[in-house]
Amino acid sequence: MSSEKYYVKIPSIMGETARQILLEKGLLNPSYRIISEGSHLYLPLVNKSTEIEVRSLLSIEDVEFGTREFAPISEGPNTLSDALSDRLTKEQLGLLPRSYDLVGDIAVLEIPDELSAFSETIGNAFLKVHPSFSTVLGKKGAVSGTIRVRDYSLLAGEDKTDTIHIEYGCKIRVDLAKAYFSPRLLEEHNQVSNQVVDDETVLDMFTGVGPFALHIAKKHAARVLAVDINSEAISLLKESLKINKLVGEVIPTISDAREYIRERLPDKVDRIIMNHPSKAKEYLPDACQAIKSGGILHYYEFMSSENPEDELKKQITEMIEAAGRKIKAISRVRRVRDSAPYEYQMVCDVSVR
């Protein structure tokens, strides 16, 4: 039986991106079918009070809210808590993960140690609540090593780590076991790509599977030098280049970013992306040598501070001056995401003299 629900109306091209964002944040009502009409989609929301949060998360101008009838997907459980109410105690239900990493048709959960004995049970329950996913993985340990990957355990569904993830219409080939990728950087990929202009040359120093490069080349007639030391990541990027319609050019290269700048970079560039927050400071002197006067650095760093914005501005100013360059302007400083309790992944956009 249909039921009247509050909705957000968005362009169809944004459908998969919006669905993933709202589902991850617990704002999409998973019990009802998304409606497609013409060039727009109607996504059922949990309630009307989520409107402000939805607007801030989606950053879409062509958006509309209202109420209408939606058909239910099934008669099954609506939430993990509902699905596990007869298997876990009240205290255990309170420990269930409230958000997930959603990568294509793979859901990645972080199961607390207290619930480790129920990991597969939780994974199977997740698939009952969200049947559109084919695989549920559990995080094992932290991201580590030069190529920044982590281990995963299969909790439910198809035994795989590879998928195609879609952001703002951009198709990204991902293999979580082989190369770093975070869906939580979706808005950062979009914000940086929106700053690029046609005919720029951009150096993406730690490109991974290439989300920044793909977003840029999809929107702009720019040239992106996409560099990563992980050969698997570059192979995945090359697969993505075959399945996207791009107006710009992406040149994938397997190399350490420092060696690339010192030995292979043909000329100074207009913009450099330094998305390796645990290592970027080690490469900043080389980035300062590679950037044109007036060029932009997108610098990422982990910060633990009561005022990480001011602390990052101070730190980046000192490091750039130590590298023999000056700051012309700092145009953007923001908290990209929480990386740990009281720790943030930060970004600072810097114009260098």
C-alpha positions as semicolon CSV with decimal commas, in nm:
position;residue;x (nm);y (nm);z (nm)
1;M;0,000;0,000;0,000
2;S;0,134;0,343;-0,095
3;S;0,211;0,598;0,171
4;E;0,259;0,976;0,160
5;K;0,619;1,072;0,235
6;Y;0,831;1,385;0,228
7;Y;1,062;1,393;-0,074
8;V;1,350;1,575;-0,241
9;K;1,324;1,616;-0,620
10;I;1,657;1,623;-0,807
11;P;1,787;1,588;-1,165
12;S;1,817;1,222;-1,270
13;I;2,187;1,265;-1,353
14;M;2,250;1,324;-0,982
15;G;2,045;1,024;-0,870
16;E;2,311;0,771;-0,774
17;T;2,531;1,029;-0,605
18;A;2,241;1,172;-0,405
19;R;2,112;0,827;-0,311
20;Q;2,450;0,724;-0,174
21;I;2,498;1,046;0,024
22;L;2,150;1,043;0,180
23;L;2,160;0,670;0,255
24;E;2,499;0,700;0,424
25;K;2,374;0,988;0,639
26;G;2,051;0,807;0,732
27;L;1,830;1,067;0,558
28;L;1,692;0,851;0,274
29;N;1,389;0,637;0,362
30;P;1,498;0,292;0,237
31;S;1,152;0,142;0,273
32;Y;1,006;0,318;-0,032
33;R;1,082;0,313;-0,404
34;I;1,249;0,612;-0,571
35;I;1,022;0,762;-0,837
36;S;1,150;0,859;-1,183
37;E;0,951;1,114;-1,385
38;G;1,096;1,274;-1,696
39;S;1,444;1,409;-1,622
40;H;1,396;1,411;-1,242
41;L;1,388;1,171;-0,949
42;Y;1,184;1,186;-0,630
43;L;1,377;1,048;-0,331
44;P;1,173;0,964;-0,018
45;L;1,319;1,119;0,297
46;V;1,300;1,011;0,660
47;N;1,111;1,327;0,758
48;K;1,060;1,693;0,674
49;S;1,308;1,814;0,936
50;T;1,596;1,679;0,724
51;E;1,544;1,944;0,451
52;I;1,818;2,183;0,569
53;E;2,070;1,900;0,603
54;V;1,978;1,759;0,261
55;R;2,032;2,099;0,096
56;S;2,376;2,137;0,251
57;L;2,483;1,783;0,161
58;L;2,371;1,774;-0,201
59;S;2,479;2,122;-0,314
60;I;2,232;2,107;-0,605
61;E;2,057;2,422;-0,726
62;D;1,773;2,239;-0,907
63;V;1,616;2,090;-0,594
64;E;1,257;2,082;-0,467
65;F;1,087;1,946;-0,155
66;G;0,730;1,831;-0,095
67;T;0,507;1,533;-0,013
68;R;0,363;1,261;-0,237
69;E;0,269;0,892;-0,242
70;F;0,553;0,637;-0,255
71;A;0,522;0,260;-0,302
72;P;0,694;0,045;-0,038
73;I;0,990;-0,169;-0,149
74;S;0,899;-0,465;0,070
75;E;0,743;-0,563;0,395
76;G;1,083;-0,637;0,548
77;P;1,271;-0,450;0,823
78;N;1,341;-0,078;0,776
79;T;1,659;-0,047;0,982
80;L;1,944;-0,261;1,111
81;S;1,798;-0,232;1,458
82;D;1,462;-0,363;1,334
83;A;1,629;-0,652;1,152
84;L;1,835;-0,752;1,457
85;S;1,591;-0,676;1,736
86;D;1,545;-1,048;1,809
87;R;1,918;-1,130;1,793
88;L;2,085;-0,854;1,994
89;T;2,028;-0,701;2,334
90;K;1,920;-0,340;2,373
91;E;2,276;-0,245;2,466
92;Q;2,417;-0,428;2,163
93;L;2,163;-0,264;1,930
94;G;2,292;0,072;2,054
95;L;2,642;-0,020;1,927
96;L;2,535;-0,090;1,567
97;P;2,705;0,130;1,306
98;R;2,492;0,434;1,217
99;S;2,674;0,528;0,896
100;Y;2,848;0,332;0,625
101;D;3,089;0,379;0,337
102;L;2,888;0,315;0,022
103;V;3,108;0,240;-0,280
104;G;2,911;0,146;-0,588
105;D;2,712;-0,166;-0,493
106;I;2,943;-0,240;-0,197
107;A;2,866;-0,132;0,158
108;V;3,157;-0,108;0,403
109;L;3,074;-0,130;0,773
110;E;3,293;-0,074;1,077
111;I;3,184;-0,332;1,333
112;P;3,281;-0,245;1,693
113;D;3,483;-0,506;1,882
114;E;3,189;-0,568;2,116
115;L;2,985;-0,697;1,821
116;S;3,260;-0,889;1,635
117;A;3,091;-1,224;1,708
118;F;2,783;-1,098;1,522
119;S;2,967;-0,956;1,217
120;E;2,815;-1,188;0,957
121;T;2,473;-1,164;1,120
122;I;2,493;-0,785;1,090
123;G;2,607;-0,813;0,728
124;N;2,315;-1,035;0,631
125;A;2,075;-0,804;0,812
126;F;2,215;-0,508;0,620
127;L;2,134;-0,680;0,290
128;K;1,776;-0,742;0,406
129;V;1,735;-0,373;0,481
130;H;1,925;-0,258;0,168
131;P;1,871;-0,527;-0,098
132;S;2,011;-0,307;-0,378
133;F;2,366;-0,375;-0,253
134;S;2,546;-0,690;-0,365
135;T;2,825;-0,701;-0,107
136;V;2,881;-0,605;0,256
137;L;3,242;-0,577;0,377
138;G;3,380;-0,516;0,723
139;K;3,683;-0,295;0,786
140;K;3,987;-0,476;0,931
141;G;4,245;-0,236;1,072
142;A;4,342;0,107;0,948
143;V;4,457;0,236;0,611
144;S;4,832;0,172;0,597
145;G;5,137;0,132;0,376
146;T;5,272;0,331;0,085
147;I;4,968;0,255;-0,131
148;R;4,720;0,334;0,150
149;V;4,497;0,024;0,151
150;R;4,328;-0,169;0,431
151;D;4,208;-0,526;0,474
152;Y;3,842;-0,623;0,458
153;S;3,636;-0,924;0,562
154;L;3,330;-1,043;0,372
155;L;3,022;-1,004;0,592
156;A;2,751;-1,091;0,339
157;G;2,672;-1,116;-0,031
158;E;2,908;-1,153;-0,326
159;D;3,275;-1,205;-0,243
160;K;3,433;-0,906;-0,419
161;T;3,609;-0,576;-0,356
162;D;3,574;-0,420;-0,704
163;T;3,287;-0,208;-0,835
164;I;3,200;0,103;-1,034
165;H;3,127;0,402;-0,813
166;I;2,937;0,702;-0,953
167;E;2,984;1,063;-0,839
168;Y;2,805;1,351;-1,013
169;G;2,773;1,134;-1,323
170;C;3,143;1,040;-1,313
171;K;3,212;0,664;-1,325
172;I;3,506;0,554;-1,111
173;R;3,646;0,201;-1,126
174;V;3,736;0,099;-0,770
175;D;3,896;-0,205;-0,607
176;L;3,908;-0,145;-0,233
177;A;4,165;-0,420;-0,177
178;K;4,409;-0,279;-0,434
179;A;4,390;0,101;-0,418
180;Y;4,278;0,378;-0,183
181;F;3,936;0,533;-0,237
182;S;3,704;0,721;-0,001
183;P;3,343;0,802;-0,096
184;R;3,347;1,057;0,187
185;L;3,555;1,288;-0,032
186;L;3,271;1,321;-0,284
187;E;3,207;1,689;-0,219
188;E;3,579;1,768;-0,212
189;H;3,622;1,611;-0,557
190;N;3,337;1,832;-0,677
191;Q;3,458;2,154;-0,511
192;V;3,811;2,126;-0,646
193;S;3,698;2,038;-0,999
194;N;3,466;2,339;-1,001
195;Q;3,765;2,570;-0,944
196;V;3,955;2,448;-1,250
197;V;3,926;2,643;-1,577
198;D;3,983;2,532;-1,936
199;D;4,342;2,503;-2,061
200;E;4,492;2,457;-1,715
201;T;4,757;2,194;-1,652
202;V;4,688;2,020;-1,321
203;L;4,923;1,788;-1,133
204;D;4,740;1,533;-0,915
205;M;5,034;1,413;-0,706
206;F;4,863;1,120;-0,528
207;T;4,584;1,045;-0,770
208;G;4,488;0,697;-0,646
209;V;4,211;0,568;-0,875
210;G;4,180;0,923;-1,011
211;P;3,858;1,076;-0,874
212;F;3,993;1,433;-0,883
213;A;4,137;1,382;-1,232
214;L;3,816;1,230;-1,368
215;H;3,593;1,501;-1,222
216;I;3,816;1,773;-1,369
217;A;3,843;1,620;-1,715
218;K;3,470;1,553;-1,728
219;K;3,394;1,926;-1,679
220;H;3,687;2,114;-1,829
221;A;3,916;2,109;-2,132
222;A;4,210;2,083;-1,894
223;R;4,516;1,857;-1,889
224;V;4,558;1,646;-1,575
225;L;4,887;1,476;-1,493
226;A;4,764;1,191;-1,271
227;V;5,052;1,038;-1,076
228;D;5,056;0,752;-0,826
229;I;5,315;0,503;-0,707
230;N;5,052;0,225;-0,696
231;S;5,040;0,050;-1,035
232;E;4,703;-0,109;-0,946
233;A;4,552;0,235;-0,888
234;I;4,677;0,359;-1,225
235;S;4,537;0,047;-1,396
236;L;4,196;0,118;-1,242
237;L;4,216;0,481;-1,356
238;K;4,290;0,368;-1,711
239;E;3,975;0,151;-1,699
240;S;3,773;0,453;-1,583
241;L;3,904;0,661;-1,874
242;K;3,742;0,410;-2,112
243;I;3,394;0,437;-1,958
244;N;3,363;0,816;-1,920
245;K;3,302;1,088;-2,176
246;L;3,568;1,349;-2,102
247;V;3,628;1,694;-2,247
248;G;3,975;1,719;-2,096
249;E;4,279;1,493;-2,099
250;V;4,408;1,268;-1,820
251;I;4,765;1,135;-1,844
252;P;4,811;0,850;-1,591
253;T;5,165;0,780;-1,473
254;I;5,309;0,526;-1,228
255;S;5,568;0,713;-1,023
256;D;5,656;0,852;-0,687
257;A;5,537;1,212;-0,699
258;R;5,872;1,355;-0,588
259;E;6,062;1,165;-0,858
260;Y;5,804;1,266;-1,117
261;I;5,847;1,636;-1,039
262;R;6,225;1,620;-1,032
263;E;6,280;1,397;-1,335
264;R;5,973;1,387;-1,558
265;L;5,759;1,699;-1,519
266;P;5,786;1,886;-1,852
267;D;5,702;2,234;-1,719
268;K;5,554;2,415;-1,420
269;V;5,181;2,365;-1,370
270;D;4,881;2,585;-1,290
271;R;4,740;2,374;-1,007
272;I;4,854;2,090;-0,781
273;I;4,633;1,854;-0,579
274;M;4,807;1,708;-0,272
275;N;4,552;1,467;-0,126
276;H;4,776;1,257;0,096
277;P;4,706;1,411;0,439
278;S;4,954;1,195;0,630
279;K;5,245;1,259;0,388
280;A;5,174;1,580;0,193
281;K;5,405;1,795;0,406
282;E;5,702;1,580;0,301
283;Y;5,629;1,662;-0,065
284;L;5,547;2,031;-0,023
285;P;5,898;2,160;-0,112
286;D;5,879;1,975;-0,443
287;A;5,527;2,102;-0,508
288;C;5,658;2,455;-0,452
289;Q;5,914;2,396;-0,724
290;A;5,650;2,264;-0,964
291;I;5,383;2,536;-0,929
292;K;5,370;2,848;-1,146
293;S;5,363;3,195;-0,991
294;G;4,997;3,254;-0,913
295;G;4,923;2,881;-0,924
296;I;4,702;2,701;-0,672
297;L;4,796;2,429;-0,424
298;H;4,515;2,214;-0,280
299;Y;4,693;2,095;0,034
300;Y;4,547;1,826;0,266
301;E;4,653;1,756;0,621
302;F;4,529;1,578;0,934
303;M;4,489;1,826;1,220
304;S;4,422;1,775;1,590
305;S;4,349;2,120;1,726
306;E;4,076;2,324;1,889
307;N;4,106;2,566;1,597
308;P;4,237;2,358;1,305
309;E;4,162;2,629;1,046
310;D;4,398;2,886;1,199
311;E;4,655;2,621;1,283
312;L;4,662;2,498;0,923
313;K;4,697;2,852;0,784
314;K;4,995;2,913;1,012
315;Q;5,156;2,581;0,927
316;I;5,117;2,608;0,549
317;T;5,250;2,966;0,551
318;E;5,564;2,863;0,739
319;M;5,627;2,558;0,517
320;I;5,584;2,746;0,189
321;E;5,816;3,024;0,303
322;A;6,070;2,763;0,414
323;A;6,053;2,621;0,060
324;G;6,146;2,961;-0,083
325;R;5,803;3,075;-0,203
326;K;5,543;3,321;-0,069
327;I;5,168;3,296;-0,026
328;K;4,965;3,530;-0,242
329;A;4,629;3,432;-0,088
330;I;4,451;3,155;0,101
331;S;4,111;3,120;-0,062
332;R;3,962;2,821;0,120
333;V;4,016;2,633;0,443
334;R;3,768;2,370;0,553
335;R;3,719;2,051;0,747
336;V;3,675;1,781;0,486
337;R;3,577;1,506;0,728
338;D;3,634;1,371;1,077
339;S;3,919;1,120;1,058
340;A;3,922;1,024;1,428
341;P;3,784;1,166;1,753
342;Y;3,904;1,530;1,770
343;E;4,101;1,487;1,446
344;Y;4,003;1,630;1,108
345;Q;4,113;1,593;0,751
346;M;4,161;1,954;0,644
347;V;4,213;2,124;0,310
348;C;4,378;2,457;0,238
349;D;4,368;2,619;-0,107
350;V;4,675;2,841;-0,147
351;S;4,777;3,075;-0,428
352;V;5,158;3,084;-0,443
353;R;5,371;3,379;-0,561
